[in-house]
Amino acid sequence: MKREYHKQWSSELERNMEMIILGHSGQKVLVFPTRGGRFYEYEDLRIPQHLATKIEQGQLQLFCVDGVDSESFYCFWAHPSGRIQRYLQYENYILNEAIPFIHRKNPHPILVAHGCSLGAFHAANIAFRHPQHFKRLVVFSGRFDLTLNVEYFKDLFDGFYNEAVYFNTPTHFLPNLQNAYYLTHLRQMEITLVIGEQDPFYPNNRHLCDILTHKQIAHKLYVWKERAHRGYYWRRMAPLYL
C-alpha cells in the first residue's frame, strides 16, 4: 500500500508534529494513538495489515497523527489546569492544521474519527465537540470520562475540575447539549462504539450510550467477550467496523 511520512512545524503546539499516511484514496480516517503513543503506533500494532484490502482498493486512507499525552493528560508534574490547556492546544492543532492538511491531500467528503483506548477518547471528544467536521466516529475500548477512578486508571486531573474539564468530558457535557446546530450534525454522524464486556470502562460506554439515546443520537454499541483491550482484538475489530 502507498505510504507517506510527513513532519511539519505546528504553530498551535510550537513543536514539530509527525504523521503517516497509508493508502491513496477513499474515506479519510483520522487515527489517534493510544496513551503515550506516537504516529507510528497504529503500524506497530499491525492494524493496517488487517485493513489492507480496503486500503489498497481505495476505500480507506489512514492519517495516523502524533500524540502529546506526555505533555497534557499524563504530564503529572504540571497542574491539571495546565494539562487541559495543553490538550486544547492539541485540539487546535488537529482542527486548524491536521484536518485542513488531510482535506488538501484527499477530497473525499467523509472524514472518520478513530482511535483505540485513550485514542478513542481523543477521537470521540473531538467528534462530539466539533461534529460538523466528521461523518463517522469509530472507537475501540474507549474511556470517555478522564475524571473517573476505575481499576488502576486514575482521575487524570487529580480531583481538579473546571469549565475546560467539563467541556472535554463527553459524558458530562453531552447531557446538557441543547444547540440545534451541533445536535443536527451529531444525529447525522455514524457512531460505532466497541468495548469488551470485562473492560473496566464498559459501564462508561453504557452510560455514553444512554446519553446518546436520550439525545436521539443514533449509534451502535458492539460488546465483545473478555476484556478485548489490546492489539490482538483491535486488529480483528478494524476490518469489521472501519
C-alpha positions as CSV (number, residue, x, y, z in Angstrom):
1,M,0.0,0.0,0.0
2,K,1.1,3.6,-0.6
3,R,2.8,5.1,2.5
4,E,3.9,8.7,3.1
5,Y,5.7,10.3,6.1
6,H,5.2,13.9,6.9
7,K,6.9,16.2,9.5
8,Q,5.6,19.7,9.9
9,W,6.0,22.6,12.3
10,S,2.8,23.2,14.3
11,S,2.3,26.9,15.3
12,E,-0.5,25.7,17.6
13,L,1.8,23.5,19.6
14,E,5.1,25.2,18.8
15,R,6.8,22.0,18.0
16,N,7.2,19.6,15.1
17,M,4.4,17.1,14.6
18,E,4.7,13.9,12.5
19,M,2.2,11.9,10.6
20,I,2.0,8.7,8.5
21,I,-0.5,8.4,5.6
22,L,-1.4,4.9,4.4
23,G,-3.4,4.5,1.2
24,H,-4.2,6.6,-1.8
25,S,-7.9,7.4,-1.7
26,G,-11.3,6.7,0.0
27,Q,-12.8,7.7,3.3
28,K,-10.3,9.7,5.3
29,V,-9.6,8.1,8.7
30,L,-8.0,10.3,11.3
31,V,-6.2,7.8,13.6
32,F,-5.3,8.9,17.1
33,P,-2.7,6.8,19.1
34,T,-3.3,5.2,22.4
35,R,-2.0,6.6,25.7
36,G,1.5,8.0,25.1
37,G,1.5,6.5,21.6
38,R,3.2,8.1,18.6
39,F,2.2,8.5,14.9
40,Y,3.7,5.1,14.1
41,E,1.9,3.1,16.8
42,Y,-1.0,2.0,14.5
43,E,1.5,0.4,12.2
44,D,3.4,-1.2,15.1
45,L,0.1,-2.7,16.2
46,R,-0.2,-4.2,12.7
47,I,-3.8,-3.0,12.3
48,P,-3.3,-1.6,8.8
49,Q,-2.3,-5.1,7.7
50,H,-5.8,-6.2,8.5
51,L,-7.3,-3.3,6.6
52,A,-5.0,-3.9,3.6
53,T,-7.8,-4.9,1.2
54,K,-9.9,-1.8,1.9
55,I,-6.8,0.5,1.8
56,E,-5.4,-1.0,-1.5
57,Q,-8.9,-0.9,-3.1
58,G,-9.1,2.8,-2.3
59,Q,-11.9,2.5,0.2
60,L,-9.9,4.0,3.2
61,Q,-6.9,6.3,3.6
62,L,-5.4,6.4,7.1
63,F,-3.9,9.6,8.5
64,C,-2.1,8.5,11.7
65,V,-1.3,11.6,13.7
66,D,1.1,12.1,16.6
67,G,0.0,12.5,20.2
68,V,1.1,14.8,23.0
69,D,-0.2,12.9,26.0
70,S,3.0,13.2,27.9
71,E,2.6,17.0,27.7
72,S,-1.1,17.0,28.5
73,F,-3.1,14.4,30.4
74,Y,-0.1,12.4,31.5
75,C,2.1,15.4,32.4
76,F,1.7,14.8,36.1
77,W,4.3,17.4,37.1
78,A,2.1,20.1,35.7
79,H,-1.0,21.5,37.4
80,P,-4.2,19.9,36.0
81,S,-5.3,23.2,34.6
82,G,-2.1,23.2,32.5
83,R,-2.7,19.7,31.4
84,I,-6.1,20.5,30.0
85,Q,-4.8,23.7,28.4
86,R,-2.1,21.7,26.6
87,Y,-4.8,19.3,25.4
88,L,-6.8,22.3,24.0
89,Q,-3.7,23.4,22.1
90,Y,-3.5,19.8,20.7
91,E,-7.2,20.1,19.7
92,N,-6.4,23.3,17.8
93,Y,-3.6,21.6,16.0
94,I,-6.0,18.9,14.9
95,L,-8.7,21.3,13.8
96,N,-6.6,24.1,12.3
97,E,-3.6,22.2,10.9
98,A,-4.1,18.4,10.6
99,I,-7.6,18.4,9.3
100,P,-7.0,21.1,6.6
101,F,-3.9,19.2,5.6
102,I,-6.0,16.0,5.3
103,H,-8.5,17.7,3.1
104,R,-5.8,19.0,0.8
105,K,-4.5,15.5,0.4
106,N,-7.8,13.9,-0.2
107,P,-11.1,15.5,-1.4
108,H,-13.3,12.6,-0.3
109,P,-16.3,14.0,1.7
110,I,-16.1,11.6,4.6
111,L,-13.8,12.1,7.5
112,V,-13.7,9.4,10.2
113,A,-12.5,10.0,13.7
114,H,-10.9,6.8,15.0
115,G,-8.8,5.5,17.9
116,C,-8.3,2.8,20.5
117,S,-8.1,3.2,24.3
118,L,-7.1,6.8,25.0
119,G,-7.1,7.3,21.3
120,A,-10.8,6.5,21.4
121,F,-11.2,9.4,23.9
122,H,-9.4,11.7,21.6
123,A,-11.5,10.7,18.6
124,A,-14.8,10.8,20.4
125,N,-14.2,14.0,22.3
126,I,-13.2,16.0,19.2
127,A,-16.1,14.4,17.2
128,F,-18.6,15.2,19.8
129,R,-17.3,18.8,20.3
130,H,-16.9,19.5,16.6
131,P,-19.3,17.2,14.8
132,Q,-19.5,19.4,11.7
133,H,-16.1,18.1,10.7
134,F,-16.9,14.4,10.9
135,K,-19.3,11.9,9.2
136,R,-18.2,8.9,11.2
137,L,-16.8,8.0,14.6
138,V,-15.4,4.5,15.2
139,V,-13.8,3.9,18.6
140,F,-12.5,0.7,20.3
141,S,-12.0,0.2,24.1
142,G,-12.8,3.8,24.9
143,R,-12.8,5.9,28.1
144,F,-15.0,8.9,27.8
145,D,-14.6,10.4,31.3
146,L,-11.0,11.1,32.3
147,T,-12.1,12.1,35.8
148,L,-13.1,8.5,36.7
149,N,-11.1,6.3,39.1
150,V,-11.6,2.8,37.7
151,E,-9.3,-0.1,38.5
152,Y,-5.7,1.2,38.1
153,F,-6.9,4.0,35.8
154,K,-6.8,7.2,37.9
155,D,-8.5,10.6,37.6
156,L,-6.2,12.3,35.2
157,F,-7.0,15.7,36.8
158,D,-6.4,14.6,40.4
159,G,-9.7,15.9,41.6
160,F,-9.4,19.3,39.8
161,Y,-12.4,20.3,37.8
162,N,-13.2,23.5,35.8
163,E,-15.2,24.5,32.8
164,A,-12.4,23.2,30.4
165,V,-12.6,19.7,32.0
166,Y,-16.4,19.8,31.8
167,F,-16.4,20.7,28.1
168,N,-13.9,17.9,27.4
169,T,-15.7,15.1,29.1
170,P,-18.4,13.8,26.7
171,T,-20.5,12.1,29.4
172,H,-20.6,15.4,31.3
173,F,-21.3,18.0,28.5
174,L,-23.5,15.9,26.2
175,P,-26.5,15.5,28.5
176,N,-26.8,19.3,28.7
177,L,-26.2,20.0,25.0
178,Q,-29.1,22.0,23.5
179,N,-27.5,23.7,20.5
180,A,-29.5,22.6,17.4
181,Y,-26.6,23.1,15.1
182,Y,-24.4,20.6,16.9
183,L,-27.2,18.2,17.6
184,T,-28.2,18.1,14.0
185,H,-24.6,17.2,13.0
186,L,-24.3,14.6,15.8
187,R,-27.6,13.0,14.6
188,Q,-26.1,12.8,11.1
189,M,-22.9,11.1,12.2
190,E,-22.4,7.3,12.0
191,I,-21.3,6.4,15.5
192,T,-19.7,3.0,16.4
193,L,-18.5,2.0,19.8
194,V,-16.8,-1.3,20.5
195,I,-15.9,-2.5,24.0
196,G,-15.1,-5.7,25.8
197,E,-17.6,-6.9,28.4
198,Q,-14.8,-7.2,31.0
199,D,-13.2,-3.8,30.1
200,P,-13.1,-1.6,33.2
201,F,-14.7,1.2,31.0
202,Y,-17.7,-1.0,29.9
203,P,-20.0,0.9,32.3
204,N,-18.8,4.2,31.0
205,N,-19.6,3.1,27.4
206,R,-23.1,2.0,28.5
207,H,-23.5,5.4,30.2
208,L,-22.5,7.2,27.0
209,C,-25.0,5.1,25.0
210,D,-27.8,6.0,27.4
211,I,-26.9,9.7,26.9
212,L,-26.9,9.4,23.2
213,T,-30.2,7.6,23.2
214,H,-31.7,10.2,25.4
215,K,-30.5,12.9,22.9
216,Q,-31.9,10.9,20.0
217,I,-28.4,10.5,18.5
218,A,-28.2,7.2,16.6
219,H,-25.3,4.9,17.5
220,K,-24.2,1.3,17.6
221,L,-22.5,-0.5,20.6
222,Y,-20.8,-3.8,20.0
223,V,-19.8,-5.8,23.1
224,W,-17.0,-8.3,22.7
225,K,-16.2,-11.1,25.1
226,E,-13.4,-10.8,27.6
227,R,-11.5,-7.5,28.2
228,A,-10.7,-7.0,24.5
229,H,-8.4,-4.1,25.2
230,R,-5.3,-4.7,23.2
231,G,-3.9,-5.0,19.7
232,Y,-4.9,-8.7,19.3
233,Y,-8.6,-7.6,19.5
234,W,-8.2,-4.2,17.7
235,R,-6.7,-6.0,14.7
236,R,-9.9,-8.0,14.4
237,M,-12.3,-5.1,15.1
238,A,-10.8,-2.8,12.5
239,P,-11.9,-4.7,9.3
240,L,-15.4,-5.2,10.8
241,Y,-16.2,-1.6,11.8
242,L,-14.0,0.7,9.8
